[in-house]
Amino acid sequence: MGSRSHDAYNETLEKEQKRESEVQNLKDSYEHDIKSMREQMNQIMMMVQRNPRLANIKPEILVKKVNNLRLTTDTLTCAHLTPLDNLSIS
């Protein structure tokens, strides 16, 4: 009888460890996504600060430009953007 209860305990422990691992993976993914969104927002804010006319452009367009160019905050300049006349104004 002792062996069965020991096996059940080990099985329960393994399931709990698996769940904890899954939760940790979800937390890590969430934190990564939040960090990425913050970086995108910082890049957009830098773009708007450098060229206030960008404030009138739909955020989705700016996000696409940032993603397509994969710019870092060190190399981000308004010169990398498509002419403002070609962008959708909100």
Secondary structure per residue as TSV (DSSP state, phi and psi in degrees):
chain	resnum	aa	ss	phi	psi
A	1	M	-	360.0	-38.4
A	2	G	H	-61.2	-33.5
A	3	S	H	-67.3	-39.4
A	4	R	H	-64.9	-44.5
A	5	S	H	-67.4	-34.1
A	6	H	H	-66.8	-42.2
A	7	D	H	-64.1	-42.0
A	8	A	H	-64.3	-40.5
A	9	Y	H	-62.0	-46.7
A	10	N	H	-62.0	-39.5
A	11	E	H	-64.6	-43.8
A	12	T	H	-63.3	-42.4
A	13	L	H	-62.7	-42.8
A	14	E	H	-63.4	-41.7
A	15	K	H	-63.1	-42.1
A	16	E	H	-64.3	-42.1
A	17	Q	H	-64.5	-38.4
A	18	K	H	-64.2	-43.6
A	19	R	H	-63.1	-42.8
A	20	E	H	-61.9	-39.0
A	21	S	H	-65.3	-42.9
A	22	E	H	-62.6	-42.5
A	23	V	H	-62.8	-42.9
A	24	Q	H	-64.0	-39.9
A	25	N	H	-62.8	-40.8
A	26	L	H	-64.1	-42.4
A	27	K	H	-61.9	-44.5
A	28	D	H	-61.9	-43.1
A	29	S	H	-63.3	-43.8
A	30	Y	H	-60.2	-47.4
A	31	E	H	-62.8	-39.4
A	32	H	H	-63.4	-44.8
A	33	D	H	-63.0	-42.2
A	34	I	H	-63.4	-43.8
A	35	K	H	-61.6	-42.4
A	36	S	H	-63.0	-43.7
A	37	M	H	-63.6	-40.3
A	38	R	H	-63.3	-41.6
A	39	E	H	-62.7	-42.0
A	40	Q	H	-61.8	-44.6
A	41	M	H	-63.1	-40.5
A	42	N	H	-62.0	-41.6
A	43	Q	H	-63.6	-43.3
A	44	I	H	-63.9	-42.8
A	45	M	H	-62.7	-39.0
A	46	M	H	-63.6	-40.9
A	47	M	H	-61.8	-44.5
A	48	V	H	-66.9	-38.6
A	49	Q	H	-64.3	-37.2
A	50	R	H	-76.7	-28.4
A	51	N	-	-142.8	93.7
A	52	P	G	-57.0	-22.7
A	53	R	G	-61.8	-23.9
A	54	L	G	-66.4	-17.4
A	55	A	G	-63.7	-21.7
A	56	N	G	-90.0	1.6
A	57	I	B	-95.5	142.4
A	58	K	-	-57.9	135.0
A	59	P	H	-57.0	-33.5
A	60	E	H	-61.1	-37.1
A	61	I	H	-67.8	-43.0
A	62	L	H	-63.0	-41.3
A	63	V	H	-62.2	-43.3
A	64	K	H	-59.8	-43.1
A	65	K	H	-63.1	-43.1
A	66	V	H	-63.9	-44.9
A	67	N	H	-66.8	-42.7
A	68	N	H	-64.6	-37.3
A	69	L	H	-87.8	-18.5
A	70	R	T	47.5	53.2
A	71	L	-	-84.1	150.2
A	72	T	-	-97.4	164.5
A	73	T	T	-64.2	-22.5
A	74	D	T	-73.7	-32.3
A	75	T	T	-105.5	1.7
A	76	L	-	-72.5	119.4
A	77	T	-	-141.5	156.7
A	78	C	G	-68.8	-17.7
A	79	A	G	-65.6	-20.8
A	80	H	G	-78.6	-8.2
A	81	L	S	-87.9	156.7
A	82	T	-	-64.8	149.6
A	83	P	-	-51.9	142.0
A	84	L	G	-59.1	-29.3
A	85	D	G	-63.1	-24.3
A	86	N	G	-89.9	-3.1
A	87	L	S	-97.8	152.1
A	88	S	-	-76.1	127.7
A	89	I	B	-95.3	134.3
A	90	S	-	-79.7	360.0
